[in-house]
Amino acid sequence: MEISIGEIIKCTNGQLIEGNTREEIKRISTDSRDIKENDMFIALIGENFDGHKFLKSAASKGAKTLLVSQYKNHIEGVNVIKVEDTLKAMEEIAKYYISKFHILKVAVTGSTGKTTTKDMIYNVLRKKYKVLKNKGNFNNHIGLPKTVFELDSTYEACILEMGMSGFDEIDLLANIVRPHIGVITNVGLSHIERLGSQENICKAKMEIKNYFNEKDMLILNGDDKFLCNIEGDKYNVLKVGLNKDMDLRGEIKKDLGQDGILFSVIYETKTYDFRLNVAGIHNVYNAMSAIMIGIIEDIPMDKIREAISEFESGNMRLNIKENGEILIIDDTYNASPDSMEAGINVLKNVGKNRKIAILGDMLEMGEYAKDAHENVGYRVSEENIDVLIAVGNDAIHYKTGAMKKGMGSDKTFFFKSNQEVMEFLKDFLKEDDTFLIKGSRGMKMEELVKYLQERR
């Protein structure tokens, strides 16, 4: 949808340095390498870059309008809008732009499962609407506005993931989007180093409802101890879970291991059967949020069932890969105590021979690091995983926790680096081994997935 320079100036409280307020912008970009004819280029400033250095480059590639906070050298033939802060201006433009569309807006946040839940909701909604969703993890104060700018008049709904690491970040994103439906998947320990407690993490997640009215809806994981008692004030709350007294209650029928899960949901006394073709009971919770939204939007249950069965895991998110005689569960996208437990549960139910957990550090745990890693070690031992290979610095506490719960020293190993793990694995691999590989992004655990895939 086109937007005029006059509208940009009004919503950003900007100043027109050069140009015509009646000219219209068809596309917005923050990357001078991605400029197309008649785009507006926003010169963002970051820790290691300054978009103002690329104004001439953007103009030479066809940018018709430049949004700047500083403008020293005249550039012929472009409109120039000056604002105090280009990032804040971009956020204000996104807020104004999305308000021009009369579409369904859904927002998803949570400590784990955000992307999976977003993708499942997308699968369900597209049975009825043309839907826009964030690409990858474009879920912050830069990525979300960029996603919003992709909206055009053909879209009927958008589903937007919202990430955070502290207070006021979800509030900022919710203020831009003004969602009609919000989803909180769970409250875990991610970012506890900055927020200090799970109660504070919950408060930060709850900012998703800050701009709700009496018609808007918040869907919560009713089995989460921090979300189960939340009730709506001026908005509606719907809870999904496996326990009783849920608005949508699930029942696990059969765990098929690497082939998925059979489950049913009960809604208003009726029972409906579903199949997920991805591993992990935690994914049933993600699916139930998507099913609930399908019900709210009057999508036929057979279409919702079809959408859930068609769902496939994203890259590096519990992807199960066969390589010769070994099985690899690639869950290297990121790690937190909750997602570690989910991965361990999948490993427990998959594979034939030795079940081996290769676990890297969970970063940003602060003072909780020792206990968080030890608790994961406990789970490895309690679920009778055959071998634990810990790698990193705090990972030593995985080994300590597992051994405290009775796992033998001949089954627990600790290494400082991925390279050391690779050296160890050369003579350790056996036919029909199953590996779970997981750790925080900074641990680059995908290196170990690649190593195992290249070996036979």
C-alpha positions as CSV (number, residue, x, y, z in Angstrom):
1,M,0.0,0.0,0.0
2,E,1.5,3.3,-1.0
3,I,2.2,5.9,1.6
4,S,2.9,9.6,1.0
5,I,5.9,11.6,2.2
6,G,3.3,13.9,3.9
7,E,2.1,10.9,5.9
8,I,5.6,9.9,6.8
9,I,6.4,13.4,8.1
10,K,3.2,13.5,10.1
11,C,3.6,10.1,11.8
12,T,7.3,10.7,12.6
13,N,7.1,14.4,13.4
14,G,9.8,14.8,10.8
15,Q,11.0,17.7,8.8
16,L,11.1,17.8,5.0
17,I,14.6,19.0,4.0
18,E,14.1,18.5,0.3
19,G,11.3,17.2,-1.9
20,N,7.5,17.1,-2.3
21,T,5.1,15.9,0.4
22,R,2.7,14.6,-2.2
23,E,5.1,12.0,-3.6
24,E,4.3,8.4,-2.7
25,I,6.6,5.6,-1.5
26,K,5.9,2.1,-2.6
27,R,8.6,0.2,-0.6
28,I,10.8,0.8,2.5
29,S,14.3,-0.6,3.0
30,T,17.0,-0.4,5.6
31,D,19.6,-2.1,3.4
32,S,21.3,-0.1,0.7
33,R,22.2,-3.3,-1.1
34,D,18.5,-4.2,-1.4
35,I,17.3,-0.9,-2.9
36,K,14.8,-0.9,-5.7
37,E,13.5,2.0,-7.9
38,N,11.5,4.6,-5.9
39,D,12.2,3.0,-2.5
40,M,12.6,4.9,0.8
41,F,15.9,4.2,2.5
42,I,16.0,4.5,6.3
43,A,19.5,5.2,7.6
44,L,19.6,3.2,10.8
45,I,22.5,3.6,13.2
46,G,23.8,0.6,15.2
47,E,26.8,-0.3,17.3
48,N,28.9,-1.3,14.3
49,F,27.3,0.5,11.4
50,D,25.8,3.8,10.3
51,G,23.3,3.9,7.4
52,H,24.2,7.5,6.7
53,K,27.4,6.3,5.1
54,F,25.3,4.6,2.3
55,L,23.0,7.5,1.4
56,K,24.6,8.1,-2.0
57,S,24.8,4.4,-2.7
58,A,21.1,4.0,-2.0
59,A,20.2,7.0,-4.2
60,S,22.3,5.7,-7.0
61,K,20.4,2.4,-6.9
62,G,17.1,4.2,-7.2
63,A,16.0,5.3,-3.7
64,K,13.7,8.3,-4.2
65,T,13.4,9.2,-0.5
66,L,16.0,9.2,2.3
67,L,15.0,9.1,6.0
68,V,17.9,10.5,8.0
69,S,18.9,12.0,11.4
70,Q,21.8,13.8,9.8
71,Y,22.2,15.3,6.4
72,K,25.4,17.1,5.4
73,N,26.0,16.6,1.7
74,H,23.3,17.5,-0.9
75,I,22.2,14.6,-3.1
76,E,20.5,15.5,-6.3
77,G,16.9,14.3,-7.1
78,V,15.8,12.7,-3.8
79,N,13.4,13.6,-1.1
80,V,15.0,14.0,2.3
81,I,13.1,13.6,5.6
82,K,15.0,14.4,8.8
83,V,14.0,13.0,12.2
84,E,15.6,12.9,15.6
85,D,16.0,9.1,15.7
86,T,15.7,7.0,12.5
87,L,15.0,3.7,14.5
88,K,12.1,5.3,16.5
89,A,10.8,6.9,13.2
90,M,10.8,3.5,11.6
91,E,8.8,2.1,14.4
92,E,6.3,4.9,14.2
93,I,6.0,4.4,10.4
94,A,5.3,0.7,11.0
95,K,2.7,1.5,13.6
96,Y,1.0,3.9,11.2
97,Y,1.3,1.7,8.2
98,I,-0.2,-1.4,9.8
99,S,-3.1,0.7,11.1
100,K,-4.1,1.3,7.5
101,F,-5.0,-2.4,7.1
102,H,-8.3,-3.9,8.4
103,I,-6.9,-7.4,8.9
104,L,-6.7,-10.0,11.7
105,K,-3.5,-9.4,13.7
106,V,-2.1,-12.2,15.9
107,A,1.0,-11.9,18.1
108,V,3.0,-14.7,19.7
109,T,5.5,-14.6,22.5
110,G,6.9,-17.0,25.2
111,S,10.2,-18.3,26.5
112,T,10.2,-21.3,24.1
113,G,8.2,-22.5,21.2
114,K,7.4,-19.0,19.7
115,T,8.5,-19.8,16.2
116,T,6.9,-23.2,16.1
117,T,3.6,-21.9,17.4
118,K,3.7,-19.0,14.9
119,D,4.3,-21.4,12.1
120,M,1.5,-23.7,13.2
121,I,-0.9,-20.7,13.5
122,Y,0.2,-19.7,10.0
123,N,-0.7,-23.2,8.7
124,V,-4.1,-23.0,10.3
125,L,-5.0,-19.4,9.3
126,R,-3.9,-19.8,5.6
127,K,-6.7,-22.4,5.3
128,K,-9.0,-19.3,5.3
129,Y,-6.9,-16.2,4.7
130,K,-3.8,-14.9,2.9
131,V,-1.4,-14.5,5.8
132,L,1.9,-12.7,6.4
133,K,4.3,-13.9,9.0
134,N,7.8,-13.0,10.2
135,K,10.6,-14.5,8.3
136,G,13.1,-16.5,10.4
137,N,13.6,-14.7,13.8
138,F,12.6,-11.2,12.6
139,N,10.9,-10.7,15.9
140,N,12.5,-7.6,17.5
141,H,12.2,-3.8,17.2
142,I,13.9,-3.9,13.8
143,G,12.8,-7.2,12.3
144,L,9.1,-6.8,13.2
145,P,8.7,-3.3,11.4
146,K,10.5,-4.8,8.4
147,T,7.9,-7.5,8.3
148,V,5.1,-5.0,8.7
149,F,6.3,-3.1,5.6
150,E,5.7,-6.3,3.5
151,L,2.0,-6.0,4.0
152,D,0.0,-5.1,0.9
153,S,-3.7,-5.0,0.1
154,T,-3.9,-8.7,-0.8
155,Y,-3.3,-9.8,2.8
156,E,-6.1,-10.7,5.1
157,A,-4.2,-11.6,8.3
158,C,-0.8,-11.4,9.8
159,I,0.9,-13.5,12.5
160,L,3.8,-11.9,14.2
161,E,6.3,-13.4,16.6
162,M,7.5,-11.0,19.4
163,G,10.9,-11.6,21.1
164,M,12.3,-9.9,24.2
165,S,15.1,-9.8,26.6
166,G,13.8,-7.2,29.1
167,F,10.9,-5.0,30.2
168,D,9.1,-2.7,27.7
169,E,10.3,-4.6,24.6
170,I,7.1,-6.5,24.1
171,D,5.2,-3.3,24.9
172,L,6.9,-1.5,22.0
173,L,6.1,-4.3,19.6
174,A,2.5,-4.6,20.8
175,N,2.1,-0.8,20.4
176,I,3.1,-1.1,16.8
177,V,0.9,-4.0,15.9
178,R,-2.1,-3.6,18.3
179,P,-2.9,-7.4,18.0
180,H,-6.4,-8.8,18.2
181,I,-5.2,-12.1,19.5
182,G,-2.1,-12.7,21.7
183,V,-0.5,-16.0,22.5
184,I,2.0,-16.8,25.3
185,T,3.5,-20.2,25.0
186,N,5.2,-20.5,28.4
187,V,7.3,-18.7,31.0
188,G,10.8,-20.2,31.3
189,L,14.3,-19.1,32.3
190,S,15.4,-17.4,29.1
191,H,16.8,-13.9,29.9
192,I,16.6,-14.4,33.6
193,E,20.1,-12.9,33.9
194,R,18.6,-9.6,32.9
195,L,15.1,-9.8,34.5
196,G,16.0,-11.5,37.7
197,S,13.1,-13.9,38.2
198,Q,10.5,-15.9,36.4
199,E,7.8,-13.6,37.8
200,N,9.4,-10.7,36.1
201,I,9.8,-12.7,32.8
202,C,6.0,-13.4,33.1
203,K,5.3,-9.6,33.6
204,A,7.4,-8.8,30.5
205,K,5.6,-11.4,28.4
206,M,2.2,-10.1,29.6
207,E,3.0,-6.7,27.9
208,I,1.5,-8.3,24.8
209,K,-2.0,-7.4,26.1
210,N,-1.2,-3.8,26.9
211,Y,-3.3,-2.4,24.0
212,F,-6.1,-4.9,24.1
213,N,-9.8,-3.9,24.2
214,E,-12.8,-5.9,25.4
215,K,-13.0,-7.8,22.1
216,D,-9.4,-9.0,22.1
217,M,-8.2,-12.4,23.2
218,L,-5.2,-13.8,25.1
219,I,-4.4,-17.5,24.6
220,L,-2.3,-19.0,27.4
221,N,-0.7,-22.3,28.2
222,G,-2.9,-23.1,31.2
223,D,-0.5,-25.8,32.4
224,D,2.3,-23.2,33.0
225,K,2.4,-22.3,36.7
226,F,3.0,-18.6,35.9
227,L,0.2,-18.4,33.4
228,C,-2.5,-20.7,34.9
229,N,-4.0,-18.1,37.3
230,I,-4.1,-15.1,34.9
231,E,-7.6,-13.8,34.3
232,G,-8.6,-11.1,31.9
233,D,-9.7,-7.6,33.0
234,K,-10.8,-5.7,30.0
235,Y,-10.0,-8.6,27.5
236,N,-10.8,-12.3,27.1
237,V,-8.5,-15.1,28.3
238,L,-8.6,-18.6,26.8
239,K,-6.4,-21.4,28.2
240,V,-5.1,-24.5,26.5
241,G,-3.5,-27.5,28.2
242,L,-3.5,-31.2,29.1
243,N,-5.1,-30.7,32.5
244,K,-8.7,-30.2,33.4
245,D,-10.7,-26.9,33.3
246,M,-9.1,-25.7,30.1
247,D,-11.0,-23.9,27.4
248,L,-9.3,-26.4,25.0
249,R,-8.1,-29.6,26.7
250,G,-5.7,-32.0,25.0
251,E,-5.2,-35.7,25.6
252,I,-2.1,-37.6,24.4
253,K,-3.2,-40.8,22.6
254,K,0.1,-42.2,21.5
255,D,3.7,-41.0,21.2
256,L,5.0,-42.3,17.9
257,G,8.6,-41.2,18.6
258,Q,10.3,-39.7,15.6
259,D,7.1,-40.2,13.6
260,G,5.1,-37.7,15.7
261,I,2.2,-37.8,18.1
262,L,-1.4,-38.8,18.1
263,F,-3.6,-36.6,20.3
264,S,-7.1,-35.3,20.7
265,V,-8.7,-32.0,21.9
266,I,-11.9,-31.5,23.7
267,Y,-13.8,-28.3,23.0
268,E,-17.4,-27.7,24.2
269,T,-17.9,-31.4,25.0
270,K,-16.8,-32.5,21.5
271,T,-13.6,-34.5,20.9
272,Y,-11.5,-34.2,17.8
273,D,-8.5,-36.4,16.9
274,F,-5.3,-34.9,15.5
275,R,-1.9,-36.1,14.3
276,L,1.4,-34.2,14.6
277,N,4.1,-35.4,12.3
278,V,6.9,-33.9,14.4
279,A,8.3,-35.3,17.6
280,G,7.9,-34.0,21.1
281,I,4.9,-33.7,23.4
282,H,5.7,-30.0,24.0
283,N,4.6,-29.5,20.4
284,V,1.0,-30.5,21.4
285,Y,0.8,-27.3,23.4
286,N,2.0,-25.3,20.4
287,A,-0.6,-27.0,18.2
288,M,-3.4,-26.4,20.7
289,S,-2.8,-22.6,20.5
290,A,-3.1,-22.9,16.7
291,I,-6.2,-25.0,17.0
292,M,-7.8,-22.5,19.4
293,I,-7.2,-19.7,16.9
294,G,-8.7,-21.8,14.1
295,I,-11.8,-22.3,16.3
296,I,-12.0,-18.5,17.0
297,E,-11.8,-17.7,13.3
298,D,-14.5,-20.3,12.4
299,I,-12.2,-22.4,10.3
300,P,-13.7,-25.9,9.8
301,M,-12.2,-28.5,12.1
302,D,-11.2,-30.8,9.2
303,K,-9.2,-27.9,7.8
304,I,-7.5,-27.2,11.1
305,R,-6.7,-30.9,11.4
306,E,-5.2,-30.9,7.9
307,A,-3.1,-27.8,8.8
308,I,-1.7,-29.4,11.9
309,S,-0.8,-32.6,10.1
310,E,1.0,-30.6,7.4
311,F,3.3,-28.8,9.8
312,E,7.0,-29.4,9.5
313,S,9.7,-28.3,12.0
314,G,11.9,-25.4,11.1
315,N,15.7,-25.7,10.5
316,M,17.7,-26.8,13.5
317,R,14.5,-27.2,15.6
318,L,14.3,-30.9,16.6
319,N,15.0,-32.0,13.1
320,I,15.5,-35.7,13.0
321,K,18.1,-36.8,10.4
322,E,19.3,-40.2,9.4
323,N,22.9,-40.7,8.4
324,G,23.8,-44.3,7.6
325,E,23.2,-46.2,10.8
326,I,23.0,-43.3,13.2
327,L,20.1,-40.9,14.0
328,I,20.7,-37.2,14.7
329,I,18.2,-35.0,16.5
330,D,19.3,-31.5,15.4
331,D,18.0,-29.0,17.9
332,T,20.9,-26.6,17.7
333,Y,18.9,-23.4,17.1
334,N,19.1,-22.3,20.7
335,A,18.8,-23.6,24.3
336,S,17.1,-22.9,27.6
337,P,16.3,-25.2,30.5
338,D,12.7,-25.7,29.1
339,S,13.8,-26.5,25.6
340,M,16.6,-28.8,26.9
341,E,14.0,-30.8,28.8
342,A,11.8,-31.0,25.7
343,G,14.8,-32.3,23.6
344,I,15.7,-34.9,26.2
345,N,12.1,-36.2,26.2
346,V,12.3,-36.6,22.4
347,L,15.6,-38.4,22.7
348,K,14.1,-40.7,25.2
349,N,11.4,-41.8,22.8
350,V,13.5,-42.0,19.6
351,G,16.1,-44.4,18.3
352,K,17.1,-48.0,18.9
353,N,20.6,-48.3,20.4
354,R,22.5,-45.9,22.6
355,K,20.8,-42.6,23.3
356,I,23.5,-39.9,23.5
357,A,22.9,-36.3,24.6
358,I,25.6,-33.8,23.4
359,L,24.7,-30.7,25.3
360,G,26.4,-27.3,25.0
361,D,26.2,-24.3,27.4
362,M,23.0,-22.5,28.0
363,L,24.1,-18.8,27.8
364,E,22.7,-15.8,29.6
365,M,21.7,-17.7,32.8
366,G,23.7,-15.4,35.1
367,E,23.6,-16.5,38.8
368,Y,21.2,-19.3,37.8
369,A,23.7,-21.0,35.5
370,K,25.0,-23.6,37.9
371,D,21.6,-24.7,39.1
372,A,20.0,-24.6,35.6
373,H,22.7,-26.8,34.1
374,E,22.7,-29.2,37.0
375,N,18.9,-29.6,36.7
376,V,19.3,-30.5,33.1
377,G,21.9,-33.1,34.1
378,Y,19.4,-34.5,36.6
379,R,16.9,-34.9,33.7
380,V,19.4,-36.7,31.6
381,S,19.9,-39.3,34.3
382,E,16.3,-39.6,35.3
383,E,15.2,-40.3,31.7
384,N,17.9,-43.1,31.5
385,I,19.8,-41.5,28.6
386,D,22.8,-43.8,28.0
387,V,25.5,-41.2,27.5
388,L,26.0,-37.5,28.3
389,I,28.6,-35.5,26.5
390,A,28.8,-31.9,27.9
391,V,30.7,-29.2,26.1
392,G,31.6,-25.6,27.1
393,N,32.2,-23.9,30.4
394,D,29.0,-24.2,32.5
395,A,28.4,-27.5,30.8
396,I,30.5,-29.1,33.6
397,H,27.4,-28.8,35.7
398,Y,25.4,-31.1,33.4
399,K,27.9,-33.8,34.2
400,T,27.8,-33.0,38.0
401,G,24.0,-33.1,38.0
402,A,23.8,-36.3,36.1
403,M,26.3,-38.0,38.4
404,K,24.5,-36.7,41.5
405,K,21.5,-38.6,40.2
406,G,23.5,-41.8,39.8
407,M,24.8,-41.7,36.2
408,G,28.2,-43.3,36.1
409,S,31.5,-41.6,35.3
410,D,31.9,-44.0,32.4
411,K,28.7,-42.5,30.8
412,T,29.4,-38.8,31.5
413,F,32.0,-36.8,29.6
414,F,33.0,-33.2,29.6
415,F,34.9,-31.3,27.0
416,K,35.8,-27.6,26.5
417,S,35.3,-27.3,22.8
418,N,33.4,-28.9,19.9
419,Q,36.8,-29.9,18.4
420,E,37.5,-32.0,21.5
421,V,34.1,-33.7,21.1
422,M,34.8,-34.5,17.5
423,E,38.1,-36.2,18.5
424,F,36.3,-38.2,21.1
425,L,33.6,-39.3,18.8
426,K,36.0,-40.7,16.2
427,D,36.4,-44.0,18.2
428,F,33.1,-43.7,20.2
429,L,30.5,-44.0,17.5
430,K,28.6,-47.2,17.2
431,E,26.0,-48.5,14.8
432,D,22.4,-47.4,15.5
433,D,23.5,-44.6,18.0
434,T,21.0,-41.8,18.4
435,F,22.3,-38.3,19.2
436,L,20.5,-35.2,20.6
437,I,22.7,-32.1,19.8
438,K,21.6,-28.9,21.5
439,G,23.1,-25.7,23.0
440,S,22.9,-22.0,22.8
441,R,23.6,-20.3,19.4
442,G,26.9,-19.0,20.6
443,M,28.1,-22.6,21.1
444,K,27.8,-23.4,17.4
445,M,26.6,-26.9,18.0
446,E,25.7,-27.2,14.3
447,E,29.4,-28.0,13.8
448,L,28.8,-31.3,15.6
449,V,25.7,-32.0,13.5
450,K,27.8,-31.4,10.3
451,Y,30.6,-33.6,11.7
452,L,28.2,-36.5,12.3
453,Q,26.5,-36.1,8.9
454,E,29.9,-36.4,7.2
455,R,30.8,-39.6,9.0
456,R,29.5,-43.1,8.3
